[in-house]
Amino acid sequence: MSGHKPITVVTGGNRGIGLEICRQLASRGAQIVLTARSAEAGREAVKKLAALKLPVQFHQLDITQQDSVEALRGFLDRSFGRLDVLVNNAGIFLKGETSGLEVSLNNVRETLETNTLAPLRLSQVLAPLLKRSKTGRIVNISSGMGQLSDMEGGYAAYRISKTRLNAVTRILAAELGGAVAVNAVCPGWVKTDMGGKNAEREVSQGAAGAVWLALDAPQEFTGRFTRDGKEISW
């Protein structure tokens, strides 16, 4: 992507992989709109990046609320007139995670609301702005735990939500074919608040695959599931 600063929205950009995606993209010259549900946490994240001389903007966003997503669309339309990259990073992993035989359906519903339906909502609402870009891209932060080809037991709500996010990725890639590239990425098991201290990958490694899809992958590369810039099975 050259010739202009890609206008990029990152959801859940206030910590962990989301914050690192913002840092890496901003250091590459992208114009970042960092979003978070908490205005306080979002502004704190912007300060951290400003200290690294990486100017990013904050916009408060609750990805589970239609009016909040529509307000973001209005802001982007007024400010830039287009969107180049949407990174659907915000996700939850609830404390009540357990086996498929025991998981509460309320936990499954809550997890789906944030991890699956919210990225779909954002993509629906922001698609008209993405279509105005010559290099429109949607990057869905998924997980190897959502791979049907390697599906195991445990963590049922999270697994179901990520498998469904992968389905959303394929559907949108087909429907936006030729206009917007849509891909899913597995960051791996990363040392974040969600991943925990025992995780095997640094946050910079986890973010790199999303950054590659956002800026470096060929525009015709779409409808794929990737890890570290390489295609993996669904």
N, C-alpha and C positions, 0 to 999 in steps of 0.2 A: 504494500500500500504506500504509494508515494504521491507527491503533488499536493496533498492537503493533510491537515491534522485530523485523523479519524475521530469523530465524535462518538464517545463510548460511554455507555451506561453499565455500571457494575452494581448488582444488587448484593446486599449484605457485605458492603465494602469496608465496614468499620473494623474488622479483625480477621485474623486467620488467613486463609487462602484468598479471600476477597480483597483484603487490604494489600496483600502481596501482589495480586493481579493488578490492582490499581498502581502500585509502585512500579512494577515492571513496564506496564503500558505507558505510564506517564514519562518514565525515563526514556522511552522510545519516541516520545513526541506526541502521543495521543492526547486528545483533550477529554479529560475524565469527568463524568458526573458520578460521583460516589454517592450511593444511596444506602440508607439504613433506617430501621423503624424508629430508633431512638435518636432524636436530634442531638442530644448531648454526646452520645457515642460517635455519631457521624462527624460532628465538629472537632472532636478530639482526634479522630483519624486524619482529618484534613490538616490539623496542626502538625501532626507527626510527619506528614508528607511535605508540608511547607518547610519544615526544618531541614529537609533534604533538598530544598530548592525545587520541589516538584509541585507546581500549582495545580490543585484540583478543586472542583466545585462540589459542594454538598447539596443534596436535595432530599428532604425527608420523604420516606416512602414506606407505606405498609403494603407489601405485595399481596396480602390477602384481601385488600379492600378495593373494590372497583373504582370508587371516587378518587382514592389516593393515586391509583395508576393513571386515571384519566387526567388528574392534575399534573402528573409528570409529563404526559404527552403534550399538554398545553404549554408547559414550560419549555420543552425541547423544541416545539414548533415555533414559539416566539423567539427563542434564543438562537436557534441554528437553522431551522427550516428543514432539517433532515436528521437522521440517525444512521451512523455507519455500523456500529457494533453494539449488540445487546448481550451482556454476559449474565446469564441466569445462575448466579452463584448462591444466593441465600437458601439455606436449608436447615432442617432441624433433625435431631436425633434424640427422641424423648427418653426420659429415665425409665419408663415402663417397658422398654424394649425386651421382648422375650420370644418364645417359640410361636410358630403359627397356630399351634393347638391351644395356646394360653393367652395370646395377645388380645388386649381389649379392642373391640371394634372402634371405640371412641379414639383410642390412640392411633389406629390406622387412619381414621377419618382426618384427624388433626394433622398427621404427617403428610397425607395426600394433599391437604389444603395448601400447605406451604411448599412441599417438594415437587408436586406434580401440577396441580391446578394453577398455582400462582405463575410459574413459567409459561403455561399455556395462555393465561390471561394477559400477561405482559406482551407476549408475542402477538396476540390478537390485536391489542390496543396500539402497539408500536409498529406493526407491520407497514402501515401506510408511510410512515417516516423512513423506515428501512428501505422501502421500495424506491424512495427518492435518491438513494445513494447508489453509486456505480459499484460499490464494494460492500453492500449490505451483508451482515453476518449475524447469526444467532449462535451463541456458544452456551450449551447447557452443561452445567457441572453435574455429572452423574457419578456412578460408582461401579467398580467391578462387582460389588455386592448385588447389583441389579442385573448382572449377566445371566440370562436364561441358560446359556450353554454351560455355565459353571455354578448353577444355583445350588445352595445348601440350605440347611435349617438354621433357625435362630434369627434374631434381629428382623422379625417378619415385617413389621410396619415399614421400616426403612428400605428393606429389600423390595417390597411391593412398590413403594413410591418411586424408586429409581428405575425399576423395570418399566413402569408406566411412563416415566419421563423419557425413557428411550423410545417408547412408542410415539409419544408426542413429537420427538425429534424427527422420526421417520415420516410421520404424517405431514409435518410442516415443511420438511425438505421436499417432499413430493409436490405439495401445493404451492410452494414458493419457487419451484424449479426454474432456474435461469434468472431469477430476480434477487433472491437472498439465499446465501449458503447457510445451512442449518446442520450443526454437528453436536455430538455429545462427547464429553471427555471424562475419563477417569483420572483423578489426580494421584491415585494410590493412597496408601495409609500414611497420613501426614501428621507431624507433630503440631497439633493445634488444640484448642480447648475441646473440640469434638473428638479428635483423633487420640488425644492423650500423649503422655510423655514416652510411652513405649513404642510409639509409631516408628516406622523404619525410614521415613523420608523427611527431609527438611521442607519447610513451607515453600522455599524458593523453587524446589524441584516440582512440588505439587502444582504450583501456579504456572510453570513454564509451558505445559501442554495447552492450557487455555489461551495463553498469550500467542502461541504458535497459530492456533486456530483463528484468533482475532486478527492477527496482522500478517502472517507469513504463508499460511496454507494457500494453494491455488484457489481462485474464486470458484472454479468448477468442482472443487472438492466439497461434496455435500452429502448428507444422509449417512454419515459414517460415525462409528464409535471409535475413539482413539485413546491411546495412552502414550505419553512422551513422543507425540508426533507420528505415531505408527497406528495403523488400523488394528482393532481387536474385534473379536466375534461378539455378536449380540447375546 
